[in-house]
Amino acid sequence: MHPEDSDTMDAINPATGRRIESYEDATESDVRDALDRAETAYESWRHRPLRERETLLADAADVLRENEERYARLMTEEMGKPISQARSEVQKCAWVCDHYAEHASAYLGDDHHPSPPGTTVKTSYEPLGTVLAVMPWNFPFWQVFRFAAPYLTAGNVGVLKHASNVPGCAEAIEEVFREAGYPDGVFQSLLAPSDLIDDILRDDRVKAATLTGSGPAGRAVASTAGEELKKTVLELGGSDPFVVLDDADLDAAVEVGAQARNQNGGQSCIAAKRFIVHDDVYDDFLDRFVDEMESFVVGDPTDEETDMGPQAREELMEELHGQVTASVEAGATLVTGGEPLNREGAFYPPTVLTDIPEGCPADDEELFGPVAAVFRAEDEEAAIETANDTEFGLGASVWTEDRERGERVAHRIEAGCTYVNQLTKSDPRVPFGGIGDSGYGRELSEVGITEFVNKKTIWVE
């Protein structure tokens, strides 16, 4: 670990570029103390009746709802999320708490198996211990509650290493669990620099890790965890296809497609990124889609009328613009947008690229911002082939008025989830996760709560 000298973590408002507040980085001693507290808390928390853990989670949902406006404004201030979307995020966090408060007992109940006469054979679900969570800034509350609600309720304890640009959100989430009555040490936000992650993961007190973030970050965590033989769940982003077939409802596809690309400033792993449109409707779709993209109101994220705020950090906007520029230089056509807005803050406009050449950033990289790459597909088969022409495999969306056709195409797209006539989304009731360079493992539903448990077989003669 690094020396004991402390540094600071600055929260910067991306709409203004101004510093909001500075937070002191965790030191090596802080990390040791946090892991000690987690280990101590686990010894009693694991034996707490499941019904009591469910009740505490329901109380956490109440804390979220009671403080919805304050938490929403904190997200808006730290990473630029439009205030209406920030409120929705707090509400979704309360929903996932409600879900596991209601269903954890059923999800974690013993499974009984056929056995010889006079014997009892069952599988029980027992917690592992301390789980390290490395979480991103784009959904600073939801990404955390997506892991914390199930994993803590299963009897684990959590240590959060949040993104460095949302330290206020990290501390507020710890507040939620504290105000709900969780024992000290069951959930801790550790404002640690990224160079401490490897050492934390190697610590014997940490039993597993979950990460949502970039491919390089995921590979680094997976490599260390592999050496230490520790379980991981990784969600590493995507380049999700949005497939529009020749019999699609274009009005709906255009409206939802623009929303799916621009929501949260386009900064979403499951945002629609590659629009693959059947040749018969390509021109009509493109004309309407460009108009819809241009209609989005980009501005002050605290304004109720704003559709899209700034990118979360100046350097992220510059990286996105570099990808757009490189794609155009390689031969892509810039239809609209494509230049940072001439105003204070990290604002980038909704952008549409067509005629995407193979191998350019818009073709084979994740564009983490409001940039839509539109591809023409000769027929259904070509659309499926283009959809699968990626190393990612998180989500996908298919548009057709023929439900059977939509389901058939959905089965052929290589992704962790495919939605027909809807934007791709996460939902507490169904598994969420990807394949390929989008990572592995699943969150949410009954599958998510059992990722970090010991599935123990007990055979009694």
Residue pairs with C-beta under 8 A, 6 or more apart in sequence:
1 28
1 31
1 196
1 199
2 28
2 193
2 195
2 196
3 28
4 27
4 28
4 29
5 27
6 24
6 25
6 27
7 24
7 25
7 193
8 22
8 23
8 24
8 25
9 22
9 23
9 24
9 25
9 164
9 167
9 191
9 193
10 19
10 20
10 21
10 22
10 23
11 19
11 20
11 21
11 22
11 23
11 77
11 78
11 165
11 166
11 167
11 168
12 18
12 19
12 20
12 165
12 313
13 19
13 20
13 77
13 78
13 80
14 79
14 80
14 309
14 310
14 311
14 312
14 313
14 314
14 345
14 346
15 80
15 300
15 301
15 302
15 309
15 310
15 344
15 345
15 346
15 347
16 344
16 345
17 314
17 344
17 345
17 346
20 77
20 78
20 168
21 167
21 168
23 167
23 168
23 171
23 191
24 191
25 191
25 192
25 193
26 34
26 190
26 191
26 192
26 193
26 196
28 196
30 190
30 192
31 190
31 192
31 196
31 199
31 200
34 159
34 188
34 190
35 130
35 159
35 200
35 203
35 205
35 206
36 205
37 184
37 185
37 188
38 130
38 157
38 158
38 159
38 185
38 186
38 188
38 205
39 129
39 130
39 205
40 185
41 157
41 183
41 184
41 185
41 186
42 127
42 129
42 130
42 156
42 157
42 185
42 186
44 183
45 53
45 155
45 157
45 183
45 186
46 126
46 127
46 129
46 155
46 156
48 155
50 104
50 105
50 108
50 153
50 155
51 105
53 104
53 152
53 153
53 155
54 100
54 101
54 102
54 104
54 105
54 153
55 101
56 180
56 181
56 182
57 97
57 100
57 101
57 104
57 149
57 152
57 153
57 180
58 97
58 98
58 101
59 180
59 181
60 97
60 149
60 176
60 177
60 180
60 182
61 93
61 94
61 95
61 97
61 98
61 101
62 94
62 180
63 176
63 179
63 180
64 71
64 90
64 91
64 93
64 94
64 97
64 176
65 90
65 91
65 94
67 90
67 176
68 87
68 90
68 91
69 87
70 172
71 86
71 90
71 141
71 169
71 172
72 83
72 86
72 87
72 89
72 90
73 83
73 86
73 302
74 168
74 169
74 172
75 81
75 86
75 89
75 140
75 141
75 166
75 169
76 82
76 83
76 86
76 301
76 302
76 309
77 168
78 137
78 140
78 165
78 166
78 167
78 168
78 169
79 137
79 138
79 140
79 165
79 166
79 169
79 312
80 265
80 301
80 309
80 310
80 311
80 312
80 345
80 346
81 89
81 264
81 265
81 301
81 309
82 301
82 306
82 307
82 308
82 309
83 301
83 302
83 303
83 304
83 306
84 304
85 263
85 264
89 139
89 141
89 142
90 141
92 142
93 141
93 142
93 145
95 428
96 142
96 145
96 146
96 149
96 428
96 444
97 145
97 149
99 149
99 428
99 429
100 107
100 149
100 150
100 153
100 428
100 449
101 153
103 446
104 150
104 153
104 154
104 449
106 446
107 446
107 449
107 450
108 125
108 154
108 449
108 450
108 453
110 122
110 123
110 124
110 125
111 122
111 123
112 120
112 121
112 122
113 121
113 122
113 123
114 121
115 121
115 459
118 461
119 459
119 460
119 461
120 458
120 459
120 460
121 457
121 458
121 459
121 460
122 457
122 458
123 455
123 456
123 457
123 458
124 455
124 456
124 458
125 154
125 450
125 453
125 454
125 455
125 456
126 155
126 453
126 454
126 456
127 154
127 155
127 156
127 452
127 453
127 454
128 156
128 207
128 208
128 231
128 452
128 453
128 454
129 156
129 157
129 205
129 206
129 207
129 208
130 156
130 157
130 158
130 159
130 205
130 206
130 207
131 147
131 151
131 156
131 157
131 158
131 159
131 206
131 207
131 208
131 209
131 210
131 452
132 159
132 161
132 197
132 200
132 201
132 206
132 208
132 209
132 210
133 144
133 147
133 148
133 158
133 159
133 160
133 161
133 209
133 210
133 211
134 161
134 197
134 209
134 210
134 211
134 212
134 213
134 217
134 221
135 143
135 144
135 147
135 160
135 161
135 162
135 163
135 211
135 212
135 213
136 143
136 163
136 212
136 213
137 162
137 163
137 165
137 166
137 312
138 264
138 267
138 268
138 269
138 312
139 264
139 268
140 162
140 163
140 166
140 169
140 170
141 169
141 172
141 173
142 426
143 212
144 160
144 162
144 170
144 173
145 173
146 426
146 432
146 443
146 444
146 448
147 158
147 210
147 233
147 443
148 158
148 160
148 173
148 177
148 187
150 443
150 444
150 448
150 449
151 158
151 210
151 449
151 451
151 452
152 158
152 177
152 182
152 186
152 187
153 449
154 449
154 450
154 452
154 453
155 453
156 207
156 208
156 452
156 453
157 185
157 186
157 187
158 186
158 187
158 188
159 188
159 190
159 200
159 206
160 170
160 173
160 174
160 187
160 188
160 189
160 190
161 190
161 192
161 194
161 196
161 197
161 200
162 169
162 170
162 173
162 189
162 191
164 193
164 194
165 312
165 313
167 191
170 189
170 191
171 189
171 191
173 187
173 189
174 187
174 188
174 189
177 186
177 187
190 200
192 200
197 220
197 221
198 220
198 224
200 206
201 209
201 221
201 224
201 225
201 228
201 230
202 224
202 227
202 228
206 230
207 230
207 231
207 452
208 225
208 230
208 231
208 232
208 452
209 221
209 225
209 230
209 231
209 232
209 233
210 232
210 233
210 234
210 441
210 443
210 451
210 452
211 217
211 218
211 221
211 232
211 233
211 234
211 235
211 236
212 234
212 235
212 236
212 269
213 235
213 236
213 237
214 236
214 237
215 236
215 237
215 437
217 236
218 234
218 236
218 439
221 232
221 234
222 232
222 234
225 231
225 232
231 451
231 452
232 441
233 433
233 439
233 440
233 441
233 442
233 443
233 451
233 452
234 439
234 440
234 441
235 269
235 394
235 432
235 433
235 434
235 438
235 439
235 441
235 443
236 269
236 434
236 437
236 438
236 439
237 269
237 366
237 368
237 392
237 394
237 437
237 438
238 269
238 270
238 273
238 366
238 392
238 393
238 394
238 395
238 415
238 434
238 438
239 273
239 274
239 364
239 365
239 366
239 367
239 390
239 392
240 270
240 271
240 272
240 273
240 274
240 392
240 394
240 395
240 396
240 397
240 415
240 424
241 272
241 273
241 274
241 275
241 276
241 386
241 387
241 390
241 396
241 397
241 413
241 415
242 257
242 260
242 261
242 272
242 273
242 274
242 275
242 276
242 396
242 397
242 399
243 276
243 377
243 383
243 384
243 387
243 396
243 397
243 398
243 399
243 409
243 413
244 250
244 253
244 257
244 275
244 276
244 277
244 278
244 281
244 285
244 399
245 278
245 380
245 383
245 398
245 399
245 400
245 405
245 406
245 409
246 278
246 279
246 280
246 281
246 380
247 400
247 401
247 402
247 405
248 278
248 281
248 399
248 400
248 401
249 399
249 401
249 421
250 281
250 284
250 285
250 288
251 288
252 399
252 421
253 285
253 399
254 285
254 288
254 289
254 292
255 292
256 397
256 422
256 423
257 272
257 275
257 289
257 292
257 372
257 423
258 289
258 292
258 293
258 295
258 296
258 350
259 423
260 271
260 272
260 397
260 423
260 424
261 271
261 272
261 273
261 275
261 293
261 350
261 370
261 371
261 372
262 293
262 296
262 307
262 308
262 350
262 370
263 271
263 423
264 271
265 308
265 309
265 310
265 311
265 312
265 348
265 369
265 370
266 308
266 350
266 367
266 368
266 369
266 370
266 371
267 311
267 312
267 316
267 368
267 369
269 394
269 438
270 394
270 395
270 424
270 425
270 426
271 424
272 372
272 397
272 423
272 424
273 366
273 367
273 371
273 372
273 373
274 373
274 375
274 386
274 387
274 390
275 289
275 372
275 373
275 374
275 375
276 375
276 377
276 383
276 386
276 387
277 285
277 286
277 374
277 375
277 376
277 377
277 383
278 377
278 379
278 380
278 383
279 376
279 377
279 378
279 379
282 376
282 377
286 335
286 352
286 354
286 374
289 352
289 372
289 374
290 335
290 336
290 352
293 336
293 337
293 350
293 351
293 352
293 370
293 372
294 336
294 350
296 307
296 308
296 350
296 370
297 305
297 306
297 307
297 308
298 306
298 307
298 308
298 309
298 341
298 347
298 349
298 350
299 306
299 308
299 309
299 347
300 306
300 309
301 309
301 310
308 350
308 370
309 347
310 317
310 345
310 346
310 347
310 348
311 317
311 320
311 346
311 347
311 348
311 369
312 346
313 346
314 346
316 346
316 368
316 369
317 340
317 346
317 347
317 348
317 369
318 340
320 348
320 367
320 368
320 369
320 371
321 338
321 339
321 340
321 348
323 361
323 362
323 365
323 367
323 371
324 334
324 338
324 351
324 353
324 361
324 362
324 367
324 371
326 360
326 361
327 353
327 356
327 357
327 360
327 361
327 362
327 363
327 373
328 334
328 338
328 353
330 357
330 359
330 360
331 355
331 357
331 360
332 353
332 354
332 355
332 356
332 357
332 360
332 362
332 373
333 353
333 354
333 355
334 351
334 352
334 353
335 352
335 353
335 354
335 374
336 349
336 350
336 351
336 352
337 348
337 349
337 350
337 351
337 352
337 370
337 371
338 349
338 351
338 353
339 349
340 346
340 347
340 348
341 347
341 348
341 349
348 369
348 370
349 370
350 370
350 372
351 370
351 371
351 372
352 371
352 372
352 374
353 362
353 371
353 372
353 373
353 374
354 373
354 374
354 376
356 362
356 363
356 373
356 374
356 375
357 363
358 364
361 367
362 371
362 373
363 373
364 390
364 391
366 392
367 373
375 386
377 383
377 386
380 409
383 409
384 409
384 412
384 413
387 396
387 413
388 412
388 413
388 414
390 436
391 436
391 437
392 434
392 436
392 437
392 438
393 414
393 415
393 416
393 434
393 435
393 436
393 437
393 438
394 415
394 416
394 417
394 424
394 433
394 434
394 438
394 439
395 415
395 416
395 417
395 418
395 419
395 424
395 434
396 410
396 413
396 415
396 417
396 418
396 419
396 424
397 418
397 419
397 420
397 422
397 423
397 424
398 406
398 409
398 410
398 413
398 418
398 419
398 420
398 421
399 406
399 420
399 421
400 406
400 409
400 420
400 421
403 420
406 420
406 421
407 420
409 420
410 418
410 419
410 420
411 418
414 435
414 436
415 434
415 435
415 438
416 431
416 432
416 433
416 434
416 435
416 438
416 442
417 424
417 430
417 431
417 432
418 424
419 425
426 432
426 443
426 444
427 444
428 444
428 445
429 444
429 445
430 444
430 445
431 442
431 443
431 444
431 445
431 447
431 448
432 442
432 443
432 444
432 445
432 448
433 439
433 440
433 441
433 442
433 443
434 440
441 451
442 448
442 451
443 451
